[in-house]
Amino acid sequence: MSSTSPERCGCVSEVRLCSKPESDFIPSVVGKLNEGFSSRRWSSHIEPVEIPSRSETVDLLLQAQRILFPGYFSSSTMPSPASLEYHLGHNLTLFNKNLNHQLNSALRHECFRRHQSCSMCGERSRELAAEFIRSLPEIRETLETDIKAALEGDPAAANADEVIFSYPGFFAVFVYRLAHRLVELEVPLLPRIMSEYAYHRTAIDIHPGAIIGESFFIDHGAGVVIGATSVIGRRVRLYQGVTLGALSLSKAEVQRLKNAKRHPTIEDDAIIYANATILGGSTVIGARSIVGGNVWLTKSIGPDTKVLLKQPELIYLGKSGELNSNTGRCGGNI
């Protein structure tokens, strides 16, 4: 049996040294970048004032999970009934220190951005951290209603453990509850960092400025968008792909309506099914109403109303390609 030797690569194997460095273009690029940033033509943060850390803000969320759901997300020994108080005290002390640091950075950065003096930022950050931590029992109580809403709204939800561990909708709502409290305390930057982290993990985009009542459930969740000025009542259920958005605005209107209500109101006990789109600040979905899948609404509906799309006309083709619409069944493979 004859064998053939593999063909050798025609490329030169050794590295050739050039008399002129191949990276001689870098200084000119550095000069252009430096000019763009130094002239403030491009957004940057090159000042001595510290900016909040995204990774440490995300760590705050994970610390809050361990505090509000003891035993579920602990990286060390699970707390027992006897050690629970110590576990909570230890984790809250660390959380307070880390939150204080990120709040201080956020406040100082905001003062610098607005060209204000920053003499009280340290004291304000301590006060805000304390106020936020005092809110945690109330937030946890509301989260328990969200867990129950998931159990009541989804037959596939086996137990609370499953909801807490694995439901993306519940994780997005958990992050929202924390971020919204920071919005109420007028904390800059941190709420949006938190909500964007939840979006990247779940594909659910809840603006922390939205107002959402207790017993809120997002089933499946991917693609849900809840705008900044949305108001959602109690016991509301949303499905994947639902948008609570604003109508398209011109550049002038964007500035004029920055602080105006631009997103819809969903009243108590409403259900919005998959891929429905509801737009506009004056649009109200009345209590106990149902909005069907793929519905597009820019007008209000009253309480106890169902809005459904008319059944589309379906075309059935048989294996041979011939139309088979009499029986409503396909005569062959599709």
C-alpha positions in Angstrom: 0.0 0.0 0.0 1.5 3.3 -1.1 1.4 6.3 1.1 1.6 9.9 0.2 3.2 12.5 2.3 1.1 15.6 3.2 1.7 18.7 1.3 3.7 21.3 3.0 2.3 24.7 3.7 3.7 27.3 1.4 3.6 30.0 4.0 6.8 31.3 5.5 7.0 29.8 9.0 9.5 32.3 10.5 8.5 35.7 11.7 9.9 38.4 9.6 11.1 41.5 11.4 10.1 44.7 9.7 12.3 47.7 9.7 9.2 49.8 10.4 6.9 48.9 13.3 3.6 47.5 12.2 1.8 49.5 15.0 3.0 52.9 13.9 -0.7 53.8 13.1 -1.7 53.6 16.8 -0.4 57.1 17.9 -2.6 58.8 15.3 -5.6 56.9 16.4 -4.8 57.7 20.1 -4.6 61.4 19.1 -8.0 61.4 17.5 -9.7 59.5 20.4 -8.0 61.7 22.9 -9.2 64.8 21.1 -12.8 63.5 20.9 -12.9 62.7 24.7 -11.0 65.8 25.9 -13.1 68.2 23.9 -16.2 66.6 25.5 -17.7 65.9 22.1 -18.0 62.3 23.1 -19.5 60.9 26.3 -16.9 59.7 28.8 -16.0 59.6 32.5 -12.4 60.8 32.8 -12.9 62.9 35.9 -11.6 62.2 39.5 -15.1 61.6 40.8 -15.9 57.9 41.2 -18.8 56.5 39.2 -20.9 53.6 40.5 -19.6 50.1 39.7 -21.9 48.0 37.6 -20.5 44.7 38.9 -20.8 45.9 42.5 -24.3 47.0 41.9 -25.2 43.6 40.6 -23.5 42.1 43.7 -26.0 44.2 45.8 -28.9 42.4 44.0 -27.3 39.0 44.7 -26.7 40.0 48.4 -30.3 41.1 48.6 -31.5 37.7 47.3 -29.6 36.0 50.1 -31.1 38.3 52.7 -34.7 38.2 51.4 -34.7 34.5 50.5 -32.5 32.9 53.2 -31.3 29.4 52.3 -32.0 29.6 48.6 -28.9 31.5 47.3 -26.4 31.1 50.2 -22.9 30.3 49.0 -21.8 29.0 52.4 -23.5 27.1 55.2 -27.3 27.2 55.0 -28.8 29.2 57.9 -30.8 27.2 60.5 -33.6 28.5 62.6 -31.1 29.0 65.4 -28.6 30.9 63.2 -31.1 32.8 61.1 -30.9 36.0 63.1 -27.1 36.0 62.9 -27.2 35.2 59.2 -29.5 38.2 58.6 -27.5 40.5 60.8 -24.2 39.6 59.2 -25.5 39.9 55.6 -27.4 43.1 56.3 -24.2 44.7 57.8 -22.2 43.8 54.7 -25.1 45.0 52.4 -25.3 48.3 54.3 -21.6 48.9 53.8 -21.6 48.0 50.1 -24.9 49.9 49.4 -23.5 53.0 51.2 -20.4 52.9 49.0 -22.4 52.7 45.7 -24.9 55.4 46.8 -22.0 57.7 47.7 -20.5 57.2 44.2 -23.9 57.8 42.5 -24.6 61.0 44.5 -21.1 62.4 44.0 -21.2 61.7 40.3 -24.6 63.3 40.0 -23.3 66.4 41.8 -20.3 66.6 39.6 -22.5 66.1 36.5 -24.7 69.0 37.6 -21.7 71.2 38.6 -22.8 71.2 42.2 -20.8 71.1 45.4 -20.7 67.7 47.0 -20.2 68.4 50.7 -23.2 66.4 52.0 -22.9 63.3 49.8 -21.4 61.0 52.4 -24.1 61.9 55.0 -26.9 61.6 52.4 -25.6 58.2 51.2 -25.7 56.8 54.8 -29.3 58.2 55.3 -30.5 56.7 52.0 -28.9 53.3 52.8 -30.6 53.2 56.1 -34.0 54.3 54.6 -33.7 51.6 51.9 -32.8 48.9 54.4 -35.8 49.9 56.6 -38.0 49.2 53.5 -36.8 45.6 53.0 -39.5 43.9 55.2 -42.2 45.7 53.3 -40.6 44.8 50.0 -40.4 41.2 51.1 -44.0 41.2 52.0 -45.0 42.4 48.6 -42.7 39.8 46.9 -44.6 37.1 48.8 -47.8 38.2 47.1 -45.9 38.0 43.8 -44.9 34.4 44.6 -48.6 33.6 45.4 -49.7 35.2 42.2 -47.4 32.9 40.2 -48.7 29.9 42.0 -52.3 30.9 41.4 -51.7 32.0 37.8 -49.6 29.2 36.4 -50.8 25.6 36.7 -47.2 24.5 35.9 -45.8 26.2 39.0 -45.3 23.3 41.5 -44.3 25.3 44.6 -42.8 28.5 45.9 -39.3 27.0 45.7 -39.6 26.6 41.9 -40.9 30.2 41.5 -38.1 31.7 43.6 -35.3 29.6 42.0 -36.3 29.4 38.3 -39.0 31.8 37.2 -37.5 34.6 35.1 -40.7 36.7 35.6 -40.3 36.6 39.3 -36.6 37.5 39.2 -37.4 40.5 37.0 -40.1 41.6 39.5 -37.8 41.1 42.4 -35.2 43.4 40.8 -37.9 45.9 39.9 -39.2 46.1 43.5 -35.7 47.0 44.8 -34.9 49.4 42.0 -38.2 51.1 42.3 -37.6 51.8 45.9 -34.3 53.5 45.0 -36.2 55.6 42.4 -38.6 56.7 45.2 -35.6 57.7 47.2 -34.4 59.7 44.2 -31.2 57.7 43.8 -29.5 58.3 40.4 -28.0 55.6 38.1 -28.3 52.5 40.4 -31.9 51.7 39.6 -31.2 51.6 35.8 -28.1 49.5 36.3 -30.2 47.0 38.2 -33.1 46.9 35.7 -30.7 46.5 32.8 -29.1 43.5 34.6 -32.5 41.9 35.0 -33.2 42.6 31.3 -30.0 40.8 30.2 -30.8 37.8 32.4 -34.5 37.5 31.6 -35.3 39.5 28.4 -37.9 41.3 30.5 -37.6 45.1 30.5 -39.3 46.8 33.4 -38.4 50.5 33.9 -37.8 51.1 37.6 -39.9 54.2 37.5 -43.1 52.3 36.7 -45.7 51.8 39.5 -46.7 48.2 40.0 -49.1 46.9 42.6 -48.9 43.7 44.6 -49.6 40.2 43.4 -48.0 40.9 40.0 -47.2 37.9 37.7 -45.4 37.8 34.4 -45.8 34.3 32.8 -42.9 33.1 30.6 -41.8 36.7 30.2 -39.4 37.1 27.3 -40.0 40.3 25.4 -42.2 42.0 28.0 -41.6 45.8 28.1 -43.1 48.1 30.8 -42.4 51.8 30.2 -41.3 54.3 32.8 -44.7 55.9 33.5 -46.8 52.8 33.3 -49.2 52.3 36.3 -50.2 48.7 37.0 -52.8 47.8 39.6 -53.0 44.7 41.9 -53.3 41.1 40.7 -52.4 41.9 37.1 -51.1 39.1 34.9 -49.0 39.6 31.8 -47.7 37.1 29.3 -44.6 37.0 27.1 -44.1 39.8 24.5 -46.5 42.3 26.1 -45.6 45.9 25.5 -46.8 48.8 27.7 -45.3 51.6 25.7 -45.4 55.2 24.5 -46.7 56.5 21.2 -44.0 57.6 18.8 -42.9 61.2 19.5 -41.0 63.8 17.6 -37.7 65.2 19.0 -39.5 68.3 20.3 -42.2 66.2 22.0 -39.7 63.9 23.6 -38.3 66.9 25.5 -41.7 68.4 26.3 -43.1 65.1 27.6 -40.1 63.9 29.5 -41.8 64.2 32.8 -45.4 63.6 31.6 -47.3 60.3 31.6 -46.5 58.5 28.4 -47.4 54.9 29.1 -50.7 53.1 29.8 -52.5 52.4 33.1 -53.6 48.8 33.8 -56.2 48.5 36.5 -56.7 45.7 39.1 -57.2 42.1 38.0 -56.6 42.7 34.3 -55.0 40.0 32.1 -52.9 40.9 29.0 -52.1 38.0 26.8 -49.0 37.3 24.7 -47.7 39.9 22.3 -50.4 42.5 23.0 -49.3 46.1 22.5 -50.9 48.9 24.6 -49.6 52.4 23.9 -50.2 55.9 25.2 -50.3 57.8 28.5 -54.0 58.3 28.4 -54.8 54.7 27.6 -56.5 52.8 30.5 -57.3 49.1 30.6 -60.2 48.8 33.0 -60.4 46.5 36.0 -61.0 42.8 35.3 -60.6 43.3 31.6 -58.8 40.9 29.2 -56.7 41.9 26.3 -56.2 39.0 23.9 -53.0 38.0 22.2 -51.5 40.2 19.4 -54.1 43.0 20.1 -52.9 46.5 19.4 -54.5 49.2 21.5 -54.1 53.0 21.7 -57.6 53.7 23.2 -59.0 53.0 26.6 -61.4 50.2 27.4 -63.8 50.1 30.4 -63.9 47.6 33.2 -65.0 43.9 32.5 -64.2 44.2 28.8 -62.7 41.6 26.5 -60.7 42.8 23.5 -59.9 40.0 21.0 -58.7 39.8 17.4 -61.2 38.4 14.9 -60.2 34.8 14.0 -57.9 35.1 10.9 -58.8 33.1 7.8 -56.6 30.1 7.5 -55.6 28.4 4.2 -55.0 24.6 4.2 -53.0 23.0 1.5 -52.9 19.3 0.8 -49.8 17.3 -0.1 -50.4 18.0 -3.8 -50.7 21.8 -3.1 -54.4 21.9 -3.8 -56.6 24.1 -1.6 -58.6 22.1 1.0 -60.7 24.6 2.9 -64.1 22.9 3.1 -63.4 20.6 6.0 -60.9 22.9 7.8 -58.4 20.1 7.8 -55.3 19.5 5.8 -55.6 16.6 3.3 -51.9 15.8 3.5 -48.6 16.8 5.0 -47.6 20.4 5.2 
